[in-house]
Amino acid sequence: MSAWAAILAAALCPGVAACRSAFVETTVENQSSAPLHLIEVDYPSASFGMQTLDSHASYRYHFKVQGTGPVTVTFIDSTGKPHTATGPTLTQGQHGNLKITIDQANAVSWGANLTSGTP
């Protein structure tokens, strides 16, 4: 019985791997000493966000890129000042990791490890 299970698993593995979708795993990090508010990340064809991101906290989200365009992040700092930053341009089908870091001075840095094609 175990030989049949091994044969069945080997036959199904390529099909399962080919069915994976291309997602961008995103992390938003607040490296400042104060919470940030009304954080919104816009990417081609959609967006996500959170009300508050505490000091030295991170938020993870994954999405599928549909279309082409830049990623932007907007947020309000602890003094009530709004900030907007534009990051990399994404293209449909990309997958990988995207890191958005907001530092002590409310400057935004982007780390992207993205590829196109089948994940």
N, C-alpha and C positions, 0 to 999 in steps of 0.2 A: 504494500500500500504506500510506503514512503517513496518508492521509486516513481509511482504515478503522480504523487504530490509534487515531487521535484520537477518532473517533466511539465506538469501543468503550470507550475510557478514560472519556469523558464519561458514557456510559451506566452504567458500573460504579461510578463515584465516589459517587453518592448512596447506593447500596446498601451500599457498604463503610462509609461514615460512619455509617449507621444501625445497623450491627452492633456498634459499639464498646460495651464494657461500662463501667459507671460505677465507677471506682476512686478511692480516696483515696491520693494519693502522700504518704507520711509520711517525715519526717526527724527523727531523735532526735540532738540535739547535746549533747555534754559540753563546756561552756565552763570547767570547773574545771581546777585544776592537778594533779589526781590522777585515776587511773582509777576508774570505777564498775563495780560487779559485779552480776550476776544481775538485769539490767534486763528487765522484762516490761511490755508494753503490752497492756492488755485493751480490747477494743472489742466492740460488740454481736455476739454469737455466736462469737467467736474471740479469739485473742491471738497475739502474736509476741514474741520476745525474743532476747537475746544474753547470753553469759557475761560478757564484759568490753567496756567501751567506754573506750578510752584517753582521756587528757587531750586536749582540743581536737580530738577526732575526732567524726565523725558516722556515722550508720547510716541507710540508706534502705530503705524497705519499702513495698509497695503492697498494698492489700486492698480487698475489696468489702464494703460495708456491707449486712448482712442482719439486719434488725431495728432496734430503737431502744434507745438507752441511752448512758450516758456513757463517755468514754474515761478510763482510769486508767493511771498509770505507777507502778511500784514499782521500787526499786533499793536497793542497799547501797553506802554511801559508803566512802571509804578507811579510815575508823576502825571500820567494821563496823556502823554504825548504819543501820537500815532507814528508808526514806522512801516515802511514798505521796502522790500528788497526783491530783486529779480534774479533768478538763478538760471540753471541750464535749460536749454531747449530740449524738449522730449519729442520723440517721434513714435508713431504707432508701432506696437510690437516690441518696444524696448522692455527689458527686464533687468533686475539687479537691485542694487541698494542706493538709496539717496539719504544723505544726512544733512539736516539743517540745524546749524548751531548758532544760538544767539548768545553773545558774550556779555561781559560786565558793562561794556559801553553801549549795549544794544546794537552792535554791529552783527551782521549776519554773514556766516561763512557756509559754503556749500561743499559737500563731499559726494561725488557721484561715481559709482562703479556700475555702469550700465552697458548692456550689449543688446544688439538686435538679433532676431532669429529665434529659433526654437530653444526654450529653456532646457 
